[in-house]
Amino acid sequence: MSDSHQQDITLTPKKQDFHSPSSPSSNHLMPSPIITRRTRTASTCDRAMRNPLISGTVKSFSRSKGHGFITPKEGGEDIFVHISDIEGEYMPLPGDEVVYRMCAIPPKYEKFQAIHVQITNLTPEVHTRWETHH
């Protein structure tokens, strides 16, 4: 990975750098309703893909609940992640390092969730593949 590409991944932008309608800042709590990859509009996805990659660490993830939280590398509040936004073949475990993009959550666009989450460094624990977990 080139130095310039690595720098892009490790930068943590400010909220105002994200492409979303303007709104006051708020806490990052589990959104309601939850916007999954299947229910997200094409325009929302397009805007989110223009947001920078952010580095973080999985704080918690529950397959049975269908969601978890990521702690941003540069600090700040934990970010919600829905099971449909985890990419790759392994279920994340606490401590896994990830990169992700931020997406504003409708209808008020005050909160954000992590999307296009990719594990970049697995913890030493044994990871389960999605298709082998029952």
TORTI-365807 format. One record per residue (C-alpha): residue in three letters; residue number from 0; x, y, z. Coordinates in nm, 3 decimals. Layout:
% residues N
REC  type  seq       xx       yy       zz
REC   ALA  NUM        X        Y        Z
...
END
This chain:
% residues 134
REC  type  seq       xx       yy       zz
REC   MET    0    0.000    0.000    0.000
REC   SER    1    0.147    0.340   -0.091
REC   ASP    2    0.215    0.601    0.176
REC   SER    3   -0.048    0.835    0.032
REC   HIS    4   -0.311    0.559    0.026
REC   GLN    5   -0.229    0.457    0.383
REC   GLN    6   -0.263    0.816    0.493
REC   ASP    7   -0.612    0.835    0.339
REC   ILE    8   -0.724    0.529    0.535
REC   THR    9   -0.600    0.650    0.872
REC   LEU   10   -0.741    1.002    0.856
REC   THR   11   -1.055    1.065    1.056
REC   PRO   12   -1.258    1.345    0.901
REC   LYS   13   -1.485    1.578    1.091
REC   LYS   14   -1.863    1.535    1.067
REC   GLN   15   -1.891    1.839    0.840
REC   ASP   16   -1.673    1.657    0.582
REC   PHE   17   -1.943    1.395    0.521
REC   HIS   18   -2.189    1.430    0.234
REC   SER   19   -2.529    1.460    0.399
REC   PRO   20   -2.799    1.719    0.450
REC   SER   21   -2.703    1.969    0.719
REC   SER   22   -2.824    1.896    1.068
REC   PRO   23   -2.726    1.956    1.429
REC   SER   24   -2.486    1.706    1.581
REC   SER   25   -2.619    1.434    1.807
REC   ASN   26   -2.508    1.121    1.989
REC   HIS   27   -2.433    0.804    1.793
REC   LEU   28   -2.697    0.567    1.928
REC   MET   29   -2.861    0.272    1.758
REC   PRO   30   -3.068    0.434    1.483
REC   SER   31   -3.440    0.395    1.452
REC   PRO   32   -3.546    0.290    1.200
REC   ILE   33   -3.235    0.094    1.106
REC   ILE   34   -3.134    0.159    0.746
REC   THR   35   -2.987   -0.157    0.596
REC   ARG   36   -2.796   -0.197    0.273
REC   ARG   37   -3.115   -0.334    0.115
REC   THR   38   -3.329   -0.034    0.215
REC   ARG   39   -3.071    0.239    0.144
REC   THR   40   -3.146    0.443   -0.168
REC   ALA   41   -2.902    0.461   -0.458
REC   SER   42   -2.847    0.834   -0.401
REC   THR   43   -2.764    0.774   -0.034
REC   CYS   44   -2.513    0.505   -0.134
REC   ASP   45   -2.356    0.733   -0.396
REC   ARG   46   -2.312    1.016   -0.144
REC   ALA   47   -2.167    0.779    0.116
REC   MET   48   -1.911    0.637   -0.129
REC   ARG   49   -1.767    0.990   -0.165
REC   ASN   50   -1.693    0.996    0.208
REC   PRO   51   -1.338    0.908    0.314
REC   LEU   52   -1.237    0.573    0.459
REC   ILE   53   -1.211    0.582    0.838
REC   SER   54   -1.015    0.343    1.058
REC   GLY   55   -1.155    0.194    1.375
REC   THR   56   -1.177   -0.109    1.600
REC   VAL   57   -1.477   -0.334    1.651
REC   LYS   58   -1.606   -0.271    2.003
REC   SER   59   -1.888   -0.525    1.990
REC   PHE   60   -2.081   -0.728    1.735
REC   SER   61   -2.373   -0.968    1.777
REC   ARG   62   -2.487   -1.176    1.483
REC   SER   63   -2.808   -1.269    1.668
REC   LYS   64   -2.893   -0.902    1.723
REC   GLY   65   -2.775   -0.809    1.373
REC   HIS   66   -2.557   -0.516    1.470
REC   GLY   67   -2.256   -0.389    1.659
REC   PHE   68   -2.043   -0.084    1.727
REC   ILE   69   -1.707    0.044    1.606
REC   THR   70   -1.476    0.273    1.803
REC   PRO   71   -1.311    0.526    1.567
REC   LYS   72   -0.929    0.515    1.577
REC   GLU   73   -0.907    0.891    1.625
REC   GLY   74   -1.156    0.885    1.914
REC   GLY   75   -1.510    1.006    1.944
REC   GLU   76   -1.836    0.825    1.995
REC   ASP   77   -1.886    0.463    1.893
REC   ILE   78   -2.044    0.414    1.550
REC   PHE   79   -2.338    0.180    1.483
REC   VAL   80   -2.289   -0.091    1.217
REC   HIS   81   -2.563   -0.316    1.077
REC   ILE   82   -2.488   -0.677    0.985
REC   SER   83   -2.569   -0.606    0.617
REC   ASP   84   -2.280   -0.357    0.598
REC   ILE   85   -2.004   -0.602    0.699
REC   GLU   86   -1.805   -0.709    0.393
REC   GLY   87   -1.578   -1.011    0.369
REC   GLU   88   -1.598   -1.374    0.470
REC   TYR   89   -1.555   -1.349    0.848
REC   MET   90   -1.781   -1.228    1.128
REC   PRO   91   -1.608   -0.946    1.316
REC   LEU   92   -1.487   -0.991    1.672
REC   PRO   93   -1.411   -0.725    1.934
REC   GLY   94   -1.062   -0.590    1.868
REC   ASP   95   -1.066   -0.645    1.491
REC   GLU   96   -0.932   -0.342    1.304
REC   VAL   97   -1.162   -0.216    1.029
REC   VAL   98   -1.204    0.057    0.770
REC   TYR   99   -1.546    0.196    0.684
REC   ARG  100   -1.734    0.490    0.540
REC   MET  101   -1.994    0.699    0.719
REC   CYS  102   -2.352    0.729    0.598
REC   ALA  103   -2.614    0.971    0.728
REC   ILE  104   -2.927    0.804    0.860
REC   PRO  105   -3.266    0.937    0.744
REC   PRO  106   -3.512    1.086    0.809
REC   LYS  107   -3.334    1.366    1.000
REC   TYR  108   -2.978    1.286    0.884
REC   GLU  109   -2.851    1.378    1.233
REC   LYS  110   -2.687    1.043    1.305
REC   PHE  111   -2.437    0.832    1.114
REC   GLN  112   -2.369    0.463    1.075
REC   ALA  113   -2.070    0.271    0.940
REC   ILE  114   -2.113    0.116    0.596
REC   HIS  115   -1.887   -0.086    0.363
REC   VAL  116   -1.705   -0.217    0.671
REC   GLN  117   -1.395   -0.422    0.588
REC   ILE  118   -1.177   -0.603    0.840
REC   THR  119   -0.814   -0.502    0.785
REC   ASN  120   -0.652   -0.683    1.079
REC   LEU  121   -0.805   -0.986    1.251
REC   THR  122   -0.752   -1.044    1.623
REC   PRO  123   -0.571   -1.371    1.711
REC   GLU  124   -0.899   -1.538    1.816
REC   VAL  125   -1.052   -1.791    1.577
REC   HIS  126   -1.296   -1.618    1.343
REC   THR  127   -1.610   -1.783    1.209
REC   ARG  128   -1.701   -1.763    0.842
REC   TRP  129   -2.048   -1.626    0.774
REC   GLU  130   -2.169   -1.944    0.602
REC   THR  131   -2.052   -2.179    0.881
REC   HIS  132   -2.231   -2.004    1.169
REC   HIS  133   -2.572   -2.148    1.258
END
